[in-house]
Amino acid sequence: MRDFADRDLEHMSEKGIQPERVSEQMALFRDPPPFTCIVRACTVGDGIVRLDETGHEALIAYHDEAARAGRISKFVPASGAATRMFKALLAHLDSENDGLEEATTFLAELDRFPFSEALKDVAGPSAGRRELLRALLLESGLGYASLPKGLLAFHRCDEAARTPFEEHLVEAAEYARDAEGCCRLHFTVSPQHEAGFRDVLETQGKRLASALGVRFEVTFSHQDPATDTLAVDMDNRPFRDERSRLVFRPGGHGALLSNLEASGGDIVLIKNIDNVSSESRARTTARWKKILSGFLIETQKRCFALLEALHSSEVSAESLSAAEILITQALGLELPEGFDARTTAEQVAWYIERLDRPLRVCGMVRNDGEPGGGPFWVRDAKGTVSCQIVEGSQVDTSSAACREIVAGATHFNPVDLACGLRDWRGRPFVLQHFVDPSTVFISEKSAGGRELKALELPGLWNGAMAGWNTIFLELPLATFTPVKTVFDLLRPEHQ
């Protein structure tokens, strides 16, 4: 720890960060991990499952049975600020010439936005363009630029505005209620905004619960400061602020892995806070959420039955054959080289180790030009090829071969997952055991006008879940309704 003084160690202790972890992070800056080795893009029939409609009802029945038993819960990362939604409008406030086209379009379409009435009330009837933008974005008005997306008005319903937080409650009522009418949801939020979410839950949440005939059991958590990562300067030395204190930055959404585990869920459905449609379209989304979940449960039943059989005193040839089929066909994995030459006991041990992992079924939609990661066949350091979600930052774009593979991708990741977090005995998995630490990402940022390097932990649905058993399932594009800019609220699914 020669890079750090006693006061640095005290700072780490205050945040709950082990000095050894900081040393590991320093080493990653100095010797970054290699890019992910992508073999080919996953396509329908080669890594992506396309279901026949005849099987939908059976999968929905699996889901409904699990929901009635209280096994289904929902996990929503919701701490992201809305700043990027209003990037162009904020730029126009700083400079008349920047973002002029966007500002003009925004004002021309103002009445179509669900927050227009509230904005006019705050700004006043005679407000001009810049006054309206200030009233919308700054904390002296509605303060939308500094609020989390989950607390913005996204939709109109019965002439009232509704936030994404409320829409996720409504959506959960469609597929997450148990036999007693309880819907369990967990939201990760920033500490300064938790009170705002609780206020909406206390007022609108109660009203929605009464109208929908359910009870919402909602919990909140924050990103653990102990998952923050050290920033360094461009020479890989610890970056310090004006008081010479070490600068730590949030470790990205991969830091939420501990929140996911602590939520205590069994079958957990994950979806981003901004990917939610209006209530009128919720049934389509809910149906496919049930299909996604049902597919996971059906596969999980097969895994659990085989694990029980493989743990018996005498393992049958039929069980060994069934394990090989499940692993190589349903999970898309290859048997190790020389596997046939192993003893039966060695084969059984490998099957158990490969099957006794968290399971996830990830929805994938046709690539319609949206930004984001996608499904690829990936070769790890041991030579194992598996299906993984890969972000653009993980790919060596200087390689013509990699660029060609990415260009041939047909689907992308909308972050719509069904996850099985308990093993065949009903015990929760220790999710940290299945992280690929080599998938960290180094980005260049700035603070106080000085450049720095930041380290993001393995992403929640890519590197943090790299050791999970993974299946990609094609979903219709109608299930993906994100709001990345304020103008996305003008799309039909949000009107």
C-alpha positions in Angstrom: 0.0 0.0 0.0 2.9 2.3 -0.7 0.6 4.6 -2.8 -1.5 5.5 0.3 -1.0 7.4 3.5 -2.7 6.7 6.8 -5.4 9.2 6.1 -6.1 7.4 2.8 -6.6 4.1 4.7 -8.9 5.9 7.1 -10.9 7.2 4.1 -11.2 3.7 2.8 -12.3 2.4 6.2 -15.0 5.1 6.3 -16.5 3.8 3.1 -16.1 0.2 4.0 -13.6 -0.5 1.2 -10.8 -3.0 1.9 -7.3 -1.7 1.0 -6.7 -5.0 -0.8 -9.5 -4.2 -3.2 -8.1 -0.8 -4.0 -4.7 -2.4 -4.7 -6.4 -4.8 -7.1 -8.1 -1.8 -8.8 -4.8 0.0 -9.2 -3.3 -3.1 -10.8 -6.2 -3.2 -13.3 -5.5 0.4 -14.3 -1.9 -0.4 -14.9 -2.5 -3.7 -16.7 -6.1 -3.6 -18.1 -7.8 -6.9 -18.9 -8.1 -7.9 -22.5 -11.2 -7.3 -24.6 -13.9 -9.9 -24.6 -13.2 -12.6 -27.2 -16.4 -12.7 -29.3 -16.7 -15.7 -31.6 -19.9 -14.8 -33.4 -23.2 -13.1 -32.8 -26.1 -15.1 -31.4 -28.9 -15.5 -33.9 -32.2 -17.3 -33.9 -31.4 -21.0 -34.0 -27.8 -20.3 -32.9 -28.0 -19.1 -29.4 -31.4 -17.4 -29.5 -34.6 -19.4 -29.0 -37.7 -18.4 -30.9 -40.8 -20.0 -29.4 -43.7 -21.5 -31.2 -47.0 -20.0 -30.1 -48.4 -23.4 -29.3 -46.2 -23.6 -26.2 -47.0 -20.2 -24.8 -49.9 -21.2 -22.6 -48.0 -24.0 -20.9 -45.2 -21.6 -20.0 -47.7 -19.1 -18.7 -49.2 -21.8 -16.5 -45.7 -22.5 -15.0 -45.4 -18.8 -14.2 -48.8 -18.4 -12.7 -48.3 -21.4 -10.5 -45.0 -19.9 -9.2 -46.6 -16.5 -8.8 -49.5 -17.9 -6.7 -46.9 -19.6 -4.4 -45.1 -16.2 -3.9 -42.0 -17.1 -5.8 -42.1 -14.2 -8.2 -40.6 -10.8 -7.4 -39.5 -7.8 -9.4 -36.1 -6.0 -9.3 -35.8 -2.5 -10.8 -32.6 -0.5 -11.0 -34.0 3.0 -10.5 -31.2 5.3 -9.2 -30.3 6.8 -12.6 -30.7 10.5 -12.9 -32.7 12.0 -15.8 -29.9 14.4 -16.9 -29.2 12.6 -20.2 -32.9 12.8 -21.1 -32.6 16.5 -21.3 -29.1 16.9 -22.6 -30.0 18.9 -25.7 -32.4 21.2 -23.7 -29.8 21.8 -21.0 -27.3 22.6 -23.8 -29.7 25.2 -25.1 -30.0 26.8 -21.7 -26.2 27.2 -21.7 -26.0 28.5 -25.2 -28.7 29.9 -27.6 -27.1 28.2 -30.6 -26.8 24.7 -29.0 -29.8 22.4 -29.0 -32.0 25.0 -30.8 -33.7 22.5 -33.0 -34.5 20.2 -30.1 -35.8 23.1 -28.0 -38.0 24.3 -30.9 -39.4 20.8 -31.3 -40.0 20.5 -27.6 -42.0 23.7 -27.4 -44.0 22.8 -30.5 -45.0 19.4 -29.0 -45.3 20.7 -25.4 -49.0 19.8 -25.0 -48.3 16.1 -25.8 -46.0 15.7 -22.9 -47.6 14.4 -19.7 -46.0 17.1 -17.5 -47.2 20.1 -19.7 -49.9 21.2 -17.3 -47.6 21.1 -14.3 -44.9 23.0 -16.2 -47.3 25.7 -17.3 -48.5 26.1 -13.7 -44.9 26.6 -12.5 -43.7 28.8 -15.4 -46.8 31.0 -15.7 -49.0 31.7 -18.7 -46.7 34.3 -20.4 -43.4 32.3 -20.0 -41.2 32.3 -23.1 -39.0 29.6 -24.4 -36.1 29.9 -22.0 -38.4 30.5 -19.0 -40.2 27.3 -19.8 -37.0 25.3 -20.1 -35.7 26.8 -16.8 -39.0 25.9 -15.1 -38.8 22.3 -16.4 -35.2 21.6 -15.7 -33.9 23.7 -12.8 -34.6 23.0 -9.1 -36.3 26.4 -8.9 -39.1 24.8 -11.0 -39.9 21.2 -11.5 -36.3 20.2 -11.3 -36.5 17.4 -13.8 -32.8 17.5 -14.8 -31.8 16.5 -11.3 -34.6 14.0 -10.5 -34.3 10.3 -11.1 -36.3 9.0 -14.1 -38.5 7.0 -11.9 -40.1 10.2 -10.5 -40.8 12.0 -13.7 -44.2 12.2 -15.4 -44.0 9.7 -18.3 -47.7 9.0 -19.1 -51.2 10.4 -18.9 -53.8 8.1 -17.4 -57.4 9.4 -16.9 -56.0 12.9 -17.4 -53.5 12.5 -14.5 -49.8 12.2 -14.9 -48.1 8.9 -14.0 -44.5 8.2 -13.2 -42.5 5.1 -14.3 -42.4 4.0 -10.6 -46.2 3.9 -10.6 -46.3 2.1 -14.0 -43.9 -0.6 -12.7 -46.4 -1.2 -9.8 -49.2 -1.5 -12.3 -47.2 -3.9 -14.4 -46.3 -6.0 -11.4 -50.0 -6.4 -10.6 -50.4 -8.2 -13.9 -47.8 -10.9 -13.2 -46.3 -10.8 -9.7 -49.3 -11.1 -7.4 -49.4 -14.2 -5.1 -52.4 -16.1 -3.9 -53.0 -13.5 -1.2 -52.8 -10.6 -3.7 -49.3 -9.5 -2.6 -46.9 -8.1 -5.2 -43.2 -7.9 -4.2 -41.0 -5.3 -5.8 -37.5 -4.0 -5.0 -36.1 -0.7 -6.3 -32.5 0.4 -6.1 -32.5 4.2 -5.6 -30.1 7.0 -4.7 -30.2 7.9 -1.0 -31.2 11.5 -1.6 -34.3 10.4 -3.6 -35.6 7.5 -1.5 -38.0 9.9 0.3 -39.5 10.9 -3.0 -40.2 7.3 -4.0 -41.7 6.6 -0.6 -44.0 9.6 -0.9 -45.3 8.4 -4.3 -45.7 4.9 -2.8 -47.7 6.2 0.2 -50.1 8.3 -2.0 -50.4 6.9 -5.5 -49.2 3.4 -4.5 -52.1 3.0 -2.1 -54.6 4.3 -4.6 -53.3 1.9 -7.3 -53.3 -1.1 -4.9 -57.0 -0.4 -4.1 -58.0 0.0 -7.7 -56.1 -3.2 -8.8 -57.1 -5.3 -5.8 -53.5 -6.0 -4.7 -51.1 -5.2 -1.9 -47.7 -3.8 -2.8 -44.7 -5.0 -0.8 -42.0 -2.6 -1.9 -38.5 -2.4 -0.6 -35.6 0.0 -1.5 -31.9 -0.2 -1.3 -28.9 2.0 -2.2 -25.7 1.2 -4.0 -23.2 0.2 -1.3 -20.4 2.8 -1.0 -18.1 -0.1 -0.4 -18.5 -1.0 -4.1 -17.2 2.4 -5.2 -13.9 2.3 -7.2 -10.8 4.4 -7.0 -10.2 7.0 -9.7 -6.7 7.5 -11.1 -5.0 10.2 -13.2 -3.8 9.7 -16.7 -0.5 8.3 -15.3 -2.4 5.7 -13.2 -1.7 7.5 -9.9 -4.5 7.9 -7.4 -6.6 10.9 -8.3 -7.1 13.4 -5.5 -9.5 16.3 -5.0 -8.7 19.8 -4.0 -8.3 18.7 -0.4 -5.9 15.9 -1.5 -8.5 13.2 -0.6 -8.8 10.1 -2.7 -11.6 10.2 -5.3 -13.9 7.2 -5.4 -16.6 6.8 -8.0 -19.7 4.6 -8.2 -18.8 1.2 -9.7 -21.6 1.2 -12.3 -24.7 -1.0 -12.3 -22.5 -4.1 -11.7 -22.3 -2.9 -8.1 -26.0 -3.8 -7.7 -25.2 -7.5 -7.7 -25.1 -7.4 -3.9 -28.5 -5.6 -3.8 -30.0 -8.3 -6.0 -28.7 -11.0 -3.7 -29.8 -9.2 -0.6 -33.4 -8.8 -2.0 -33.9 -12.4 -1.1 -35.8 -13.3 -4.2 -36.4 -16.7 -5.7 -37.6 -16.1 -9.3 -36.7 -12.4 -9.9 -37.7 -10.4 -12.9 -35.3 -7.6 -13.8 -36.2 -4.6 -15.9 -34.9 -1.0 -16.1 -36.9 1.8 -14.7 -37.4 3.6 -18.0 -38.5 0.6 -20.0 -42.2 0.7 -19.2 -45.2 1.4 -21.3 -48.5 3.0 -20.5 -51.1 0.9 -18.7 -53.1 0.4 -21.9 -50.2 -1.6 -23.3 -49.2 -3.4 -20.1 -51.0 -6.7 -20.9 -48.8 -7.4 -23.9 -45.7 -6.8 -21.8 -47.1 -8.9 -18.9 -47.9 -11.8 -21.2 -44.3 -12.0 -22.5 -43.0 -11.5 -19.0 -44.9 -14.6 -18.0 -43.6 -16.5 -21.0 -40.0 -15.5 -20.1 -40.5 -16.5 -16.5 -42.3 -19.7 -17.4 -39.4 -20.7 -19.8 -37.0 -20.2 -16.9 -39.1 -22.3 -14.5 -39.5 -25.1 -17.0 -35.7 -25.2 -17.6 -35.1 -24.9 -13.8 -37.3 -27.9 -13.1 -35.2 -30.0 -15.5 -32.0 -28.8 -13.9 -33.3 -29.5 -10.4 -34.5 -33.0 -11.2 -31.2 -33.9 -12.8 -29.2 -32.5 -9.9 -31.2 -34.6 -7.5 -30.6 -37.7 -9.7 -26.8 -36.9 -10.0 -26.5 -36.6 -6.2 -27.9 -40.1 -5.7 -25.7 -43.0 -4.7 -26.1 -44.7 -8.1 -26.4 -42.5 -11.1 -28.1 -44.1 -14.1 -27.0 -43.9 -17.7 -30.3 -42.2 -18.5 -29.4 -39.4 -16.0 -26.0 -38.9 -17.6 -27.5 -38.8 -21.1 -30.2 -36.3 -20.0 -27.6 -34.1 -18.3 -25.5 -34.0 -21.5 -28.5 -33.1 -23.6 -29.6 -30.3 -21.3 -26.2 -28.8 -21.1 -25.2 -29.0 -24.7 -28.6 -28.3 -26.3 -30.7 -26.2 -23.9 -27.7 -24.3 -22.3 -25.6 -24.3 -25.5 -22.4 -25.4 -23.8 -19.7 -27.8 -25.1 -18.4 -30.7 -23.2 -14.7 -30.4 -22.2 -12.1 -31.9 -24.5 -11.5 -35.6 -23.6 -14.7 -35.7 -21.6 -15.6 -39.2 -22.8 -12.3 -40.5 -21.3 -13.2 -39.4 -17.8 -14.5 -41.7 -15.2 -18.2 -41.7 -14.4 -17.5 -40.1 -11.1 -15.6 -37.3 -12.8 -18.3 -36.8 -15.4 -21.0 -36.6 -12.7 -18.9 -34.0 -10.7 -18.6 -31.9 -13.9 -22.3 -32.1 -14.7 -23.2 -31.1 -11.1 -20.8 -28.2 -11.1 -22.1 -27.0 -14.5 -25.8 -27.3 -13.5 -25.7 -26.0 -9.9 -25.5 -22.3 -10.8 -27.9 -19.4 -11.0 -30.0 -19.6 -14.2 -31.2 -16.7 -16.3 -33.4 -16.4 -19.3 -32.7 -13.1 -21.1 -35.2 -11.5 -23.5 -33.6 -10.4 -26.8 -35.3 -8.2 -29.4 -34.6 -7.5 -33.0 -31.9 -4.8 -33.5 -33.8 -1.8 -34.6 -31.0 0.7 -34.2 -31.2 1.1 -30.5 -27.9 1.5 -28.6 -26.9 -1.1 -26.1 -25.2 -4.5 -25.7 -26.2 -7.6 -27.4 -26.0 -11.4 -27.4 -22.8 -13.1 -28.6 -21.0 -16.4 -28.4 -17.9 -15.7 -26.2 -14.7 -17.7 -25.5 -13.3 -17.2 -22.0 -9.8 -17.6 -20.8 -10.2 -21.3 -20.3 -11.4 -21.8 -23.9 -15.1 -22.4 -22.9 -17.6 -20.9 -25.4 -20.9 -19.7 -24.0 -23.7 -17.2 -24.6 -23.0 -13.9 -23.0 -24.4 -10.3 -23.1 -21.6 -8.1 -24.4 -21.4 -4.3 -24.2 -19.7 -2.3 -26.9 -17.0 -1.2 -24.5 -15.9 -4.9 -24.1 -15.2 -5.3 -27.9 -12.0 -4.5 -29.7 -13.3 -2.1 -32.3 -9.8 -1.8 -33.8 -10.2 -5.4 -35.0 -11.8 -5.7 -38.5 -12.9 -9.3 -37.5 -14.7 -8.0 -34.4 -16.3 -5.2 -36.3 -17.6 -7.7 -38.8 -19.1 -9.9 -36.1 -20.8 -6.9 -34.4 -22.1 -5.7 -37.8 -23.8 -9.1 -38.3 -25.7 -9.0 -35.0 -29.4 -9.3 -35.4 -30.6 -8.7 -31.8 -29.7 -6.6 -28.8 -30.2 -6.6 -25.1 -33.3 -4.7 -23.8 -32.5 -5.7 -20.1 -35.5 -7.9 -19.6 -34.4 -10.9 -17.5 -36.0 -13.7 -15.5 -33.5 -15.0 -12.9 -33.4 -18.1 -10.7 -31.5 -17.2 -7.6 -31.9 -20.4 -5.5 -30.4 -23.8 -5.9 -32.1 -27.2 -6.2 -32.3 -27.4 -2.4 -33.9 -23.9 -2.1 -30.8 -22.2 -0.8 -29.8 -18.8 -2.2 -26.7 -18.7 -4.4 -23.8 -16.6 -3.4 -23.8 -14.5 -6.6 -20.3 -13.1 -6.3 -19.0 -16.6 -7.0 -20.2 -16.4 -10.6 -18.7 -13.0 -11.6 -16.0 -12.7 -14.3 -13.7 -10.0 -12.8 -11.9 -9.6 -16.1 -14.9 -7.8 -17.6 -14.3 -4.5 -15.8 -14.3 -1.4 -17.9 -12.0 1.6 -17.8 -13.5 4.9 -19.0 -12.1 8.4 -19.2 -13.9 11.1 -17.2 -13.1 14.5 -15.8 -13.5 16.3 -12.4 -12.8 19.9 -11.7 -11.5 20.4 -15.2 -8.9 17.5 -14.8 -9.0 14.3 -16.7 -9.2 11.0 -14.8 -9.7 7.3 -15.4 -12.7 5.5 -13.8 -13.2 1.8 -13.3 -16.6 0.2 -13.7 -17.3 -3.2 -12.1 -18.5 -6.1 -14.3 -21.9 -5.1 -15.5 -24.9 -6.6 -13.7 -26.2 -8.4 -16.8 -22.9 -9.1 -18.5 -19.7 -9.7 -16.5 -21.5 -10.0 -13.1 -23.6 -12.9 -14.5 -20.9 -14.4 -16.8 -20.8 -17.6 -14.7 -24.6 -18.1 -14.7 -26.3 -20.6 -17.0 -27.8 -18.5 -19.7 -30.6 -18.8 -22.3 -31.5 -16.1 -24.8 -35.2 -15.9 -25.8 -36.6 -13.7 -28.6 -39.2 -11.2 -27.5 -41.3 -9.0 -29.8 -40.0 -5.4 -30.1 -43.3 -4.2 -28.6 -42.0 -5.2 -25.2 -39.2 -2.7 -25.4 -40.3 0.8 -24.7 -37.4 2.7 -23.2 -37.1 6.5 -22.7 -33.6 7.7 -23.3 -34.5 11.2 -24.3 -37.5 13.3 -23.5 -38.7 13.0 -27.1 -39.1 9.2 -26.7 -42.2 10.2 -24.6 -43.8 11.2 -28.0 -43.7 7.6 -29.3 -47.1 5.8 -29.5 -46.3 3.4 -26.7 -46.1 6.4 -24.3 -49.0 8.4 -25.5 
